[in-house]
């Protein structure tokens, strides 16, 4: 199973950090330069950088988001911290350091930083008062659905709601991370695309013998995109050994987050909240929160392995897009009637002013 990097070193290839994490040759703030290059709707959103269980008390890890290195650590009181992965003294990676109680200690000169990012200890100079520029850059961070979310900018909205996660009788679990070498919008569009299911996921999510996609409803609302009643025939959608038509309902409230609900007439429902974390314009990491109110006898590992299998089938195609950025000009690629949700998504991104990971 090749599902990308699994664990607590997400979306980082190692070596020198790129773009906004490279020390500037002038007095200009490289972080501000990065923010200026990315459209606000992307910069000010929330993205998943790790599972909560991957950041126990006293650990240090790293991730990468929007060309920016992130250090993650959890202090003794259980609070998770997300900072820029750079010591303000000599620009080394703080993720190579260690946690000491409620402080993160730099591996180079032993400088210690408290949870606010303030430098509070310099071993070489006891009693020294560090200047204001000694503070580490901190980011907004939250935990929800068993995931850690970070916003590099100023959050303009809360984390997308996933109501099934907390509904009585539902079981929640997390699949991923899945490293994908394409843009985040390409990954989201693939999630919204039902016409590939009978072909790429033949005999699992569809059948080449019954590939037809009937007409369906798509709306662009003030809150985003809603697509209802997408019907597709699947060979064994409910584990009964027989095929039947199923219905998918989609909701897209953020450029890189999508919600899918697959209702069963007997009341058994599956819901997915798909988060795509943009590592760069041409690389992303997928995270899948799943909630279902049936199949209590099915082990979590089996459900996750099924999702891993689906993502693995998608990877080759996702990573073969040319260009990897999603074209927002409708003339660049042609479209099928079943692409109605994809077209609505592209038009919506254009309306929002998205530039990162797309071609306009």
C-alpha positions, 0 to 999 in steps of 0.5 A: 500500500503506497499512501504517501507519508504516514505519520508525523512528518507531513509534506516535508522533503527535508533539507533547506526550507523553501520560499517563505522559510528561507532567510531573506537577504534583506530586511524584508520579512520573508513570511510577509512576502509569502502571505502577499503572494497567496490569495487571502481566501487560501491564506486565511483558511484552516488546514489539517497538519496532523492527527491529534494522536500523533502529537502526544505531550512532550513531542516535536514534529513538523509539517509543511503548509503553503510553502511554509515549514511548521513545527508542532509540539504539545506542552506539559499542560496538553496544549498543542502549539503550531509555529513557523519552523525557524529559530529567530536567532540563527534560522535553524529548524525548531522541529529538531529541538525538544520539549522541556515542560512548557517550553520548546528548546532550540537544538542549536544554542539551547534557547527556550521559548514559552507557549506564546513564542517568547524567548525566555532562556538563553543558556550562554547568557543567564539573566539576559533579556531577549529583544522583541525580535527573538519571538518565534512566529506562532500560528492559530491552531485548533483540534477537532475531529481528531485532527490538528488544524492550523491557519497561517493568516487571520482565520475568517471562518471557523473549521468546516462543520461535520455534523455526522461526527457528533451524531448519536450512533455514528462512529468516526475515524480518520484515514490518511495522510495521503501525499499527492503530487498535484495541486489541492484543487485538482485533488478536490475536483477528483473527489467531486467527480463521479464519472470516473468511478465506474472506470478507475474504481471498477467493480468497487465504486461503479461498474464499466457495464453500467457507467451511466450518470443521470442528470443531477442538481447543482447549486452555487449558494452563498455558503458554497456548492451543493450537489444533490442526487448524484446517482450511480450503480455500484456492484455491492454498495451495502455489503449484501452481495447484490448491486444497486443504485446509490445516491451521493450528496456533496457540499463544498464550503471551502476551496480545499474541503468537501463533504460527501454524504451517501444515504441508504434508504434503510437509514444507514449513512456514510459521510466523508469530510475530505480535507486537502492541505496545500503543501505547495502549488503542485503538492498536497496532502489529503485527510479523510474524516469518516463517520458511519452509523452502521457496520459496527462489527467492521474493524477500523483498520478494515475501513481505513484500508478500503479508503487507502485502496481507493486513494491508491487507485486515484494517485497515478491519474491525479499525479499525471495531470498536465498542468497540475494546476486546475484550469479555471478558464473553461476553454482549456479543457472540454467538459461532459454533462456529468462534470456539472459539479466540477464546472460549478467548483471551478467557477466558484473558485474564480469568483472567490479570487483563488489563484494558488494552485490554479490557472486563470 
